[in-house]
Amino acid sequence: MKTNVGGIDRILRVTVGTALIVAAATGTIGVWGYIGIVPVLTGLFRFCPVYPLLGMNTCPMKDR
C-alpha cells in the first residue's frame, strides 16, 4: 500500500467521518451514518483503495 491521501484530504476525511459517526450514535441520522468509519480509516491509514482505480493521488511527492 503506497500512501495516496494527502494532508488536507486526510483532515477532511477524519473530520467528516467522525461527524457522521457522532450523528449516527446520537440518533440525529440513521444507522447509515456509521459509514463514516470508512473515511476515518482511509484518513488514518493514508490510503484510499479507490484512488488507484481512478488514477488519483493527493499526497505530496516527498511522502509517496
C-alpha positions as a Markdown table, in Angstrom:
| # | Residue | x | y | z |
|---|---|---|---|---|
| 1 | Met | 0.0 | 0.0 | 0.0 |
| 2 | Lys | 1.5 | 3.3 | -1.1 |
| 3 | Thr | 0.4 | 6.5 | 0.6 |
| 4 | Asn | -2.1 | 8.3 | -1.6 |
| 5 | Val | -4.0 | 10.6 | 0.7 |
| 6 | Gly | -2.5 | 14.0 | 1.4 |
| 7 | Gly | -2.8 | 16.4 | 4.3 |
| 8 | Ile | -6.0 | 18.4 | 3.6 |
| 9 | Asp | -7.7 | 15.3 | 2.2 |
| 10 | Arg | -6.8 | 13.4 | 5.3 |
| 11 | Ile | -8.1 | 16.1 | 7.7 |
| 12 | Leu | -11.4 | 16.3 | 5.8 |
| 13 | Arg | -11.8 | 12.5 | 5.8 |
| 14 | Val | -11.3 | 12.2 | 9.5 |
| 15 | Thr | -13.5 | 15.2 | 10.3 |
| 16 | Val | -16.4 | 14.3 | 8.1 |
| 17 | Gly | -16.2 | 10.6 | 9.1 |
| 18 | Thr | -16.2 | 11.4 | 12.8 |
| 19 | Ala | -19.1 | 13.8 | 12.4 |
| 20 | Leu | -21.1 | 11.1 | 10.6 |
| 21 | Ile | -20.3 | 8.6 | 13.4 |
| 22 | Val | -21.3 | 11.0 | 16.1 |
| 23 | Ala | -24.5 | 11.9 | 14.3 |
| 24 | Ala | -25.4 | 8.3 | 13.9 |
| 25 | Ala | -24.6 | 7.5 | 17.6 |
| 26 | Thr | -26.7 | 10.3 | 18.9 |
| 27 | Gly | -29.7 | 9.4 | 16.6 |
| 28 | Thr | -29.6 | 12.5 | 14.6 |
| 29 | Ile | -29.3 | 10.5 | 11.4 |
| 30 | Gly | -30.0 | 6.8 | 10.8 |
| 31 | Val | -27.6 | 3.9 | 11.1 |
| 32 | Trp | -26.2 | 4.7 | 7.6 |
| 33 | Gly | -24.1 | 7.3 | 9.4 |
| 34 | Tyr | -21.8 | 4.6 | 10.6 |
| 35 | Ile | -20.4 | 4.5 | 7.0 |
| 36 | Gly | -18.2 | 7.3 | 8.5 |
| 37 | Ile | -15.9 | 4.6 | 9.6 |
| 38 | Val | -14.6 | 4.3 | 6.0 |
| 39 | Pro | -13.3 | 7.8 | 5.6 |
| 40 | Val | -11.9 | 7.8 | 9.1 |
| 41 | Leu | -9.9 | 4.6 | 8.4 |
| 42 | Thr | -8.7 | 5.8 | 5.0 |
| 43 | Gly | -7.6 | 9.1 | 6.6 |
| 44 | Leu | -5.8 | 7.3 | 9.4 |
| 45 | Phe | -4.0 | 4.8 | 7.2 |
| 46 | Arg | -3.4 | 7.5 | 4.4 |
| 47 | Phe | -4.5 | 5.0 | 1.8 |
| 48 | Cys | -7.7 | 5.1 | -0.3 |
| 49 | Pro | -8.3 | 1.9 | -2.3 |
| 50 | Val | -10.4 | 3.8 | -4.9 |
| 51 | Tyr | -7.8 | 6.4 | -5.7 |
| 52 | Pro | -5.5 | 3.9 | -7.7 |
| 53 | Leu | -8.5 | 2.8 | -9.8 |
| 54 | Leu | -9.2 | 6.4 | -10.7 |
| 55 | Gly | -5.6 | 7.3 | -11.1 |
| 56 | Met | -5.7 | 9.9 | -8.3 |
| 57 | Asn | -3.2 | 10.8 | -5.7 |
| 58 | Thr | -3.4 | 13.8 | -3.3 |
| 59 | Cys | -0.2 | 13.0 | -1.4 |
| 60 | Pro | 2.8 | 15.3 | -2.0 |
| 61 | Met | 5.8 | 13.9 | -3.9 |
| 62 | Lys | 8.1 | 13.7 | -0.8 |
| 63 | Asp | 5.6 | 11.5 | 1.1 |
| 64 | Arg | 5.0 | 8.9 | -1.6 |
